[in-house]
Amino acid sequence: MKPSILERSVLILFHKPKGYIVTRKDEKERKTVYQALPPFVFQEGWVPIGRLDKDSRGLLLFTRDGALVNLLTEPGRCHKTYSMVIRGRISDEDLSRVLSGVPTPIGTLNVHGITKRKTVGPKTQLEVILNEGKNRHLRRIFHSLKDPKFHTPLKVLDLKRVKIGPLTLDIPVGGWRFSTQEEETKLFSSLKKPAQAN
């Protein structure tokens, strides 16, 4: 699926640092991603594709194509991969629950894929794949689970988005670059029809 409008689109890849809000202007005068990017990004109307909350970091895309924003944020179209560290251990039973669905204050949430990378002391490193992201999706899921030994809620200590479709985070924190034509072609050809998301 490569409509001509998409073939001409250009993306900016940005490594969002922690502590920045993904918005053009914040009424509380908190730092926004536009303050970490060159002035032309704001002046020329580049907009973020999706969001990362204030305490999260990692790959964030910008475009000037509204149709592309809608396409890449449509549930099921594009997988996003996250590396995360949680405080607490997670049982194999809870790993399965995360895939099937965990009740949270905003409804039942799940993930498309999850892998336990390693456990060091009281911390666990995970890789998680989402094909749909709601507000604070991963933080809500893991806060709804408890450490099997201490029975305390799991807490996300670090959350970094490392991939959007085939696009991989390869720039330092606060850095940015334009996408290549090859990357755009790979991204557009990787997009799934919503019915194929699961």
N, C-alpha and C positions, 0 to 999 in steps of 0.2 A: 504494500500500500504506500504509494509515493506520489500524492497529488502534486501538480506542478508548483502550487503555492508553497508547499513544504520544501521542495527542492531548492527554492530560492531563499529560504529562511536562514538566518544566521543566529547562532546561540552564543551566549557568554556563559562559560563555566566559572563558577566562583566557589572558593573554599570559605564558607561562612565560619567566622570564629564564634565562640560562646559569647553571650552577653549582648548580642545585636538582635533587634527586632526586624522581622521581614515585613516592612511597610514603607510607604513613601514619606510619611510624617507621623510622629507619635505625639499625642496630646500631653503625655507625661514627660516629654522631652528626654526619653531614653534614646540610646544610640540606635540608629537604623543602619541597615546594610548599605544604604546609599552613601553613608558617611565613610564607609570602608572601601568604596569603589570610586573610580575616576568620575569627575563631574559630568562627563558626557553621558554616562549611563542614566542619570536622572534627567538631564536636559533633553535627551533624545527620546525619552519615553520608553526605555527598556523596563519591562515588568517581570517579576519573579514567576516561575512556573511552580506552583505549589508553595509550601511553607516549611520552615524548620523553626521550632519554638526557640525562645530566647536562650535557653540553657543547652540547646543542641548545636552541633557543628557539622561541617561536611559539605557535600556537593549540592549546590543550588544553581539552577539554570535560569537565565534571563533571556527574553525575546521581545521583539516588537510586534509579533504576530499573534493576535488574539485567538485566531482559529487553532494555532498550535498550543496555546495555553489550555484551551478547552480539551483538545485531543489528548494531551499528555497527563491531564488531571482526571480524565474520565476513568472511573473504577474499572480495573481489569485490563487496561490498555498497556500499562508499562510497569514492570516490576522495579521496586527500589530496594536496595540492599543496605543494611545497617550493621555496624559493629558496635556492640554495646557491652558495658560492664555494669553488673548489678551487685548490690550489697546483699549477700545471702546466697544460700544454695538453692538450686531448683531441682525438684525430683523428676524422675522420668515420667511419672504420672502427670505432673504439671506441664511438662514439655508437650505431651499429647493433648492436654486440655487447651494449651495456647493455640494449637493447630485447629482444634474443633470449635473453640469458642469459650471465652471467659466472660461471665457477667460483670459489668462495670456500671458506674452511675449513669453512663450515656447509652447503655444497651450492651448487648453481647458483641465482643470484639474478638477477632482472631488474626492469625498471620498466615502467609502462604507457605513459609518454610522457616525452620529454626534448627540451628546446630549449636551444640555446646562445644566451645573451643577449648577452654581450660578452666580449672578452678584453682585459685591460689588463696589459701586461708579462707577468710569469710567472703571472698569475692568470686564471681563467676563471669567469664567472658563468653558472649554469645554472638552468633551471626544470625540475623533475622531478615527475612524477605517479606515485603508487603506488596500487595497489588491494589490496595486501597488504603488511604490514610485519613483518619479523622483527627480532630483536635486532640493532641497529646495522646495519640493512639497507643504507642508502646508503653509510655509511662503509666497510663491507666491500667493496661493489662497486668503489668508486673506488680503494681501496687495492690492489685486485687488478689495476688497470690502470697503465700506465707512460706517462710523458711521451715522445712520439715522438722528441724531440730529445735529452733528457738521460738517458732510460731509467731515471728514478727513479720510485717509486710516487707516484701522485697522492694528495694529502692534502686532506681536507675541512677548510677553515679556518672556515667559517661555515655553519650549517644552520638554516634557519628555516621552520617550517610556516606557510604563509600562508592555506591554505584546507582545510576539511573539507567535502566535498560542496559545497553552495552557500554555506556559512558562511565569511565572509571575516574575516581578522584586521584589526580596525579600532580596537584599543585600545592604549594605550602599554604598554611593557614593565612587567610587574608589575601591570598593571591587570586588572580583571575586570568583568563585567556579566551580568545574566540575559538569556537569549534572549527574543526577542519571539515571539508566537504565529505571526506570519507567517513568521519564520525557521524555526520548528519544522515548520510545514506544508510549506515548501519542502524542508527536509531529508528529511522522511519520504517525500515524493512523489518525491524524487530517488533513493531507494535502489533498487539493481538486484538482480535475482535473481542468485545466484552463477553460474549457467550463462551469464549475459549479460556477465560481467565482462570477457571478452576479445572 
